[in-house]
């Protein structure tokens, strides 16, 4: 009887040991996830700062492009890259907000992007050119990109209904 009792106690201790190790693994997984989310947020902030610095360093081209002014071919190339950088940064912000990495409403990101399309003629023209290029099958798109585009398009339709003839101040383009 003593051997059976000892065996039962050893099994019970072993069970508690397994439960304790699973508990600590759970804590470690949560810590690793929190660290990963923090690193993602930090990386996103660094990308955003770099994009803003890029816009600021080409402010003259950005202003001309947003307002739809005539530009040289080289300025058009720069504006296209600036537009793409702004678009990608906006998409990443939306994705990070949607996934809970950034404490921002994902709707605020799509609203800002749609407002830029709505208010700035050059921005709208570049967006139309970009969509035309994508529709020719030159760019594979992810499901999340379609979701972002749908949210922007929905907000853009709302803006067109509410504000059919927007006034714009080019200094706010990209904000």
DRENTORMAR-273346 format. One record per atom (N, C-alpha, C): residue in three letters; x, y, z. Coordinates in steps of 0.1 Angstrom, whole numbers, padded with zeros to 4 digits, always signed. Last residue first. Layout:
<recs>
ALAXYZ
...
</recs>
This chain:
<recs>
UNK-0016+0652-0446
UNK-0018+0652-0431
UNK-0029+0643-0428
UNK-0013+0655-0473
UNK-0006+0644-0466
UNK-0007+0643-0451
UNK-0017+0689-0473
UNK-0016+0677-0481
UNK-0008+0666-0475
UNK-0015+0713-0461
UNK-0021+0702-0453
UNK-0021+0689-0461
UNK-0006+0731-0479
UNK+0003+0728-0468
UNK-0002+0716-0460
UNK-0026+0736-0497
UNK-0016+0726-0501
UNK-0007+0722-0489
UNK-0059+0737-0490
UNK-0046+0744-0487
UNK-0035+0734-0488
UNK-0090+0737-0507
UNK-0078+0730-0502
UNK-0067+0740-0499
UNK-0124+0731-0508
UNK-0113+0740-0508
UNK-0101+0733-0503
UNK-0146+0709-0527
UNK-0137+0712-0516
UNK-0127+0723-0518
UNK-0175+0704-0536
UNK-0165+0713-0542
UNK-0155+0718-0530
UNK-0190+0685-0521
UNK-0188+0683-0536
UNK-0177+0692-0542
UNK-0192+0672-0494
UNK-0184+0684-0498
UNK-0181+0682-0512
UNK-0209+0650-0492
UNK-0210+0660-0482
UNK-0203+0673-0486
UNK-0202+0634-0514
UNK-0216+0637-0511
UNK-0217+0649-0502
UNK-0175+0631-0511
UNK-0180+0637-0523
UNK-0195+0642-0522
UNK-0174+0618-0487
UNK-0168+0631-0488
UNK-0174+0639-0500
UNK-0184+0593-0494
UNK-0191+0601-0484
UNK-0187+0616-0485
UNK-0165+0584-0512
UNK-0179+0586-0516
UNK-0187+0595-0507
UNK-0144+0582-0494
UNK-0143+0592-0505
UNK-0157+0595-0511
UNK-0152+0561-0478
UNK-0150+0574-0472
UNK-0150+0585-0483
UNK-0151+0541-0497
UNK-0163+0543-0490
UNK-0163+0558-0484
UNK-0124+0541-0504
UNK-0134+0544-0514
UNK-0147+0548-0508
UNK-0112+0533-0480
UNK-0109+0546-0486
UNK-0120+0550-0496
UNK-0123+0507-0478
UNK-0125+0517-0468
UNK-0123+0531-0473
UNK-0112+0496-0502
UNK-0126+0496-0500
UNK-0130+0507-0490
UNK-0084+0497-0496
UNK-0090+0505-0507
UNK-0105+0506-0506
UNK-0084+0479-0474
UNK-0080+0493-0472
UNK-0086+0502-0483
UNK-0091+0456-0487
UNK-0099+0461-0476
UNK-0096+0476-0474
UNK-0071+0453-0505
UNK-0084+0455-0510
UNK-0093+0460-0499
UNK-0050+0448-0487
UNK-0050+0460-0496
UNK-0063+0463-0502
UNK-0058+0423-0477
UNK-0058+0435-0468
UNK-0057+0448-0476
UNK-0053+0407-0499
UNK-0067+0409-0494
UNK-0068+0421-0485
UNK-0028+0421-0520
UNK-0032+0412-0509
UNK-0046+0416-0505
UNK-0020+0420-0555
UNK-0025+0427-0543
UNK-0029+0417-0532
UNK+0005+0424-0579
UNK-0004+0415-0572
UNK-0008+0422-0559
UNK+0006+0445-0607
UNK+0009+0444-0592
UNK-0001+0435-0586
UNK-0002+0445-0632
UNK+0013+0447-0630
UNK+0016+0445-0615
UNK-0027+0445-0641
UNK-0022+0433-0636
UNK-0007+0433-0633
UNK-0040+0468-0646
UNK-0034+0462-0658
UNK-0027+0449-0654
UNK-0046+0479-0622
UNK-0056+0471-0629
UNK-0051+0464-0641
UNK-0023+0495-0616
UNK-0026+0482-0609
UNK-0036+0473-0616
UNK-0028+0516-0633
UNK-0016+0508-0635
UNK-0018+0494-0628
UNK-0051+0527-0622
UNK-0051+0522-0636
UNK-0039+0513-0639
UNK-0041+0534-0597
UNK-0052+0523-0598
UNK-0052+0518-0612
UNK-0024+0555-0605
UNK-0019+0543-0598
UNK-0028+0531-0599
UNK-0041+0573-0616
UNK-0031+0567-0625
UNK-0026+0554-0618
UNK-0056+0580-0593
UNK-0063+0574-0605
UNK-0053+0567-0614
UNK-0036+0591-0578
UNK-0043+0579-0573
UNK-0050+0572-0584
UNK-0029+0613-0593
UNK-0019+0603-0591
UNK-0026+0590-0586
UNK-0053+0627-0590
UNK-0049+0623-0604
UNK-0038+0611-0602
UNK-0054+0632-0563
UNK-0065+0624-0569
UNK-0060+0619-0583
UNK-0032+0648-0561
UNK-0032+0636-0553
UNK-0042+0626-0559
UNK-0040+0670-0577
UNK-0028+0662-0581
UNK-0027+0648-0574
UNK-0062+0680-0561
UNK-0063+0675-0575
UNK-0052+0666-0580
UNK-0072+0673-0529
UNK-0060+0677-0537
UNK-0060+0671-0551
UNK-0095+0663-0516
UNK-0092+0678-0516
UNK-0081+0682-0526
UNK-0097+0635-0520
UNK-0108+0644-0523
UNK-0104+0659-0524
UNK-0072+0625-0512
UNK-0077+0623-0526
UNK-0088+0633-0530
UNK-0073+0634-0485
UNK-0063+0639-0494
UNK-0067+0637-0509
UNK-0095+0619-0476
UNK-0096+0634-0476
UNK-0085+0640-0485
UNK-0085+0593-0478
UNK-0096+0597-0486
UNK-0097+0612-0487
UNK-0066+0595-0457
UNK-0062+0592-0470
UNK-0072+0596-0480
UNK-0083+0601-0435
UNK-0072+0610-0439
UNK-0068+0608-0453
UNK-0099+0577-0435
UNK-0105+0590-0436
UNK-0095+0601-0441
UNK-0080+0558-0429
UNK-0086+0558-0442
UNK-0093+0571-0445
UNK-0073+0566-0403
UNK-0063+0565-0413
UNK-0069+0566-0427
UNK-0097+0564-0389
UNK-0091+0577-0390
UNK-0080+0577-0401
UNK-0101+0536-0389
UNK-0110+0545-0397
UNK-0104+0559-0399
UNK-0084+0526-0370
UNK-0081+0524-0384
UNK-0089+0533-0393
UNK-0075+0546-0343
UNK-0087+0541-0350
UNK-0083+0539-0365
UNK-0047+0535-0326
UNK-0053+0545-0334
UNK-0065+0538-0341
UNK-0024+0522-0312
UNK-0037+0525-0306
UNK-0043+0537-0313
UNK-0010+0495-0331
UNK-0011+0510-0328
UNK-0024+0513-0322
UNK-0018+0469-0331
UNK-0004+0472-0328
UNK-0003+0487-0324
UNK-0043+0460-0339
UNK-0041+0464-0325
UNK-0027+0467-0321
UNK-0048+0457-0365
UNK-0043+0445-0358
UNK-0040+0448-0344
UNK-0055+0483-0373
UNK-0065+0472-0374
UNK-0061+0460-0366
UNK-0031+0495-0370
UNK-0042+0499-0361
UNK-0052+0488-0361
UNK-0016+0483-0390
UNK-0011+0482-0376
UNK-0023+0485-0366
UNK-0031+0490-0412
UNK-0029+0476-0409
UNK-0025+0474-0394
UNK-0028+0518-0412
UNK-0042+0512-0411
UNK-0041+0498-0406
UNK-0001+0520-0415
UNK-0007+0526-0403
UNK-0021+0519-0401
UNK+0002+0509-0440
UNK+0009+0502-0428
UNK+0002+0507-0415
UNK-0012+0528-0455
UNK-0016+0514-0455
UNK-0011+0507-0442
UNK+0005+0550-0451
UNK-0009+0551-0447
UNK-0015+0536-0445
UNK+0028+0541-0463
UNK+0028+0544-0449
UNK+0014+0545-0443
UNK+0019+0539-0489
UNK+0023+0527-0482
UNK+0024+0529-0467
UNK+0013+0566-0495
UNK+0002+0555-0496
UNK+0006+0543-0488
UNK+0038+0578-0492
UNK+0027+0582-0484
UNK+0016+0571-0483
UNK+0051+0564-0513
UNK+0056+0563-0499
UNK+0045+0567-0489
UNK+0036+0572-0535
UNK+0037+0558-0531
UNK+0041+0556-0517
UNK+0042+0600-0534
UNK+0028+0595-0533
UNK+0028+0580-0529
UNK+0069+0599-0538
UNK+0064+0604-0526
UNK+0050+0600-0524
UNK+0070+0588-0564
UNK+0076+0580-0553
UNK+0071+0586-0540
UNK+0057+0608-0578
UNK+0051+0595-0578
UNK+0057+0587-0567
UNK+0074+0630-0573
UNK+0061+0630-0568
UNK+0055+0616-0567
UNK+0096+0621-0589
UNK+0098+0623-0574
UNK+0084+0623-0568
UNK+0085+0621-0614
UNK+0090+0609-0609
UNK+0091+0610-0594
UNK+0079+0648-0616
UNK+0068+0638-0617
UNK+0072+0625-0611
UNK+0104+0659-0617
UNK+0096+0662-0605
UNK+0084+0652-0605
UNK+0112+0649-0641
UNK+0119+0645-0629
UNK+0111+0647-0617
UNK+0095+0663-0658
UNK+0094+0649-0658
UNK+0101+0643-0645
UNK+0081+0692-0641
UNK+0090+0685-0650
UNK+0089+0670-0649
UNK+0046+0700-0638
UNK+0059+0696-0632
UNK+0068+0691-0643
UNK+0017+0720-0631
UNK+0026+0714-0641
UNK+0040+0711-0635
UNK-0002+0711-0601
UNK+0006+0720-0610
UNK+0014+0713-0620
UNK-0016+0698-0582
UNK-0019+0694-0596
UNK-0012+0704-0606
UNK-0012+0700-0556
UNK-0021+0710-0562
UNK-0024+0707-0576
UNK+0006+0678-0552
UNK-0007+0678-0545
UNK-0017+0688-0552
UNK+0028+0687-0568
UNK+0021+0675-0571
UNK+0007+0675-0565
UNK+0036+0710-0554
UNK+0032+0711-0568
UNK+0024+0699-0572
UNK+0042+0699-0529
UNK+0032+0709-0530
UNK+0027+0710-0544
UNK+0063+0680-0536
UNK+0050+0676-0530
UNK+0039+0686-0531
UNK+0082+0698-0545
UNK+0076+0688-0555
UNK+0063+0683-0549
UNK+0088+0712-0522
UNK+0083+0719-0533
UNK+0076+0710-0543
UNK+0096+0692-0504
UNK+0083+0699-0501
UNK+0078+0706-0514
UNK+0114+0672-0500
UNK+0110+0674-0513
UNK+0096+0682-0513
UNK+0118+0670-0473
UNK+0130+0673-0481
UNK+0126+0675-0496
UNK+0093+0662-0465
UNK+0098+0676-0461
UNK+0110+0679-0470
UNK+0091+0636-0474
UNK+0082+0646-0479
UNK+0087+0660-0476
UNK+0112+0625-0458
UNK+0113+0625-0473
UNK+0103+0635-0479
UNK+0101+0629-0433
UNK+0114+0636-0436
UNK+0116+0636-0451
UNK+0080+0611-0435
UNK+0077+0626-0433
UNK+0090+0634-0436
UNK+0094+0587-0437
UNK+0085+0591-0448
UNK+0082+0606-0447
UNK+0107+0586-0412
UNK+0115+0586-0425
UNK+0106+0591-0436
UNK+0084+0584-0395
UNK+0094+0596-0394
UNK+0102+0597-0407
UNK+0074+0560-0404
UNK+0066+0572-0405
UNK+0075+0584-0405
UNK+0095+0542-0396
UNK+0091+0543-0410
UNK+0083+0556-0413
UNK+0094+0546-0368
UNK+0106+0550-0376
UNK+0103+0551-0391
UNK+0069+0536-0363
UNK+0072+0550-0360
UNK+0084+0555-0368
UNK+0073+0510-0369
UNK+0063+0518-0377
UNK+0066+0532-0375
UNK+0091+0502-0350
UNK+0095+0502-0364
UNK+0086+0510-0372
UNK+0075+0505-0327
UNK+0087+0513-0328
UNK+0092+0514-0343
UNK+0056+0485-0332
UNK+0052+0499-0331
UNK+0064+0509-0333
UNK+0072+0463-0332
UNK+0065+0466-0344
UNK+0061+0481-0344
UNK+0081+0463-0306
UNK+0091+0465-0317
UNK+0084+0468-0330
UNK+0057+0458-0293
UNK+0064+0470-0291
UNK+0074+0473-0301
UNK+0051+0433-0303
UNK+0042+0444-0306
UNK+0049+0457-0304
UNK+0072+0418-0292
UNK+0071+0419-0306
UNK+0062+0431-0310
UNK+0066+0422-0264
UNK+0079+0427-0270
UNK+0078+0428-0285
UNK+0042+0408-0263
UNK+0043+0422-0260
UNK+0055+0429-0265
UNK+0051+0382-0270
UNK+0041+0389-0279
UNK+0042+0404-0276
UNK+0067+0377-0249
UNK+0073+0377-0262
UNK+0064+0384-0272
UNK+0048+0377-0228
UNK+0059+0386-0228
UNK+0065+0388-0242
UNK+0032+0355-0236
UNK+0027+0368-0235
UNK+0037+0379-0235
UNK+0051+0334-0234
UNK+0045+0337-0247
UNK+0039+0351-0247
UNK+0056+0335-0206
UNK+0067+0338-0216
UNK+0062+0341-0230
UNK+0031+0326-0197
UNK+0037+0340-0193
UNK+0047+0344-0203
UNK+0031+0301-0208
UNK+0021+0310-0211
UNK+0025+0325-0208
UNK+0052+0289-0194
UNK+0053+0290-0208
UNK+0043+0301-0213
UNK+0041+0289-0168
UNK+0053+0298-0171
UNK+0055+0299-0186
UNK+0021+0270-0172
UNK+0018+0284-0167
UNK+0029+0293-0171
UNK+0036+0248-0178
UNK+0026+0254-0188
UNK+0023+0268-0185
UNK+0048+0244-0154
UNK+0056+0247-0165
UNK+0048+0253-0177
UNK+0026+0238-0137
UNK+0034+0250-0135
UNK+0043+0254-0147
UNK+0017+0214-0149
UNK+0009+0226-0149
UNK+0017+0239-0147
UNK+0040+0198-0144
UNK+0036+0200-0158
UNK+0027+0213-0158
UNK+0038+0198-0116
UNK+0050+0203-0123
UNK+0047+0206-0137
UNK+0014+0186-0111
UNK+0016+0200-0107
UNK+0028+0206-0114
UNK+0021+0160-0121
UNK+0010+0168-0127
UNK+0011+0183-0124
UNK+0041+0153-0102
UNK+0044+0154-0117
UNK+0034+0162-0124
UNK+0026+0152-0079
UNK+0036+0162-0080
UNK+0040+0164-0094
UNK+0009+0130-0087
UNK+0003+0143-0084
UNK+0014+0154-0085
UNK+0028+0110-0090
UNK+0021+0114-0101
UNK+0014+0128-0099
UNK+0037+0109-0063
UNK+0046+0112-0073
UNK+0039+0117-0086
UNK+0013+0100-0051
UNK+0019+0113-0047
UNK+0028+0117-0058
UNK+0010+0075-0063
UNK+0000+0085-0064
UNK+0005+0099-0062
UNK+0034+0062-0053
UNK+0032+0064-0067
UNK+0021+0075-0070
UNK+0028+0062-0026
UNK+0039+0069-0030
UNK+0038+0072-0045
UNK+0006+0045-0027
UNK+0004+0058-0022
UNK+0016+0067-0026
UNK+0019+0021-0036
UNK+0008+0027-0043
UNK+0006+0042-0039
UNK+0037+0017-0015
UNK+0042+0019-0028
UNK+0031+0026-0037
UNK+0020+0012+0007
UNK+0028+0024+0007
UNK+0034+0027-0007
UNK+0008-0012+0000
UNK+0000+0000+0000
UNK+0009+0013+0000
</recs>
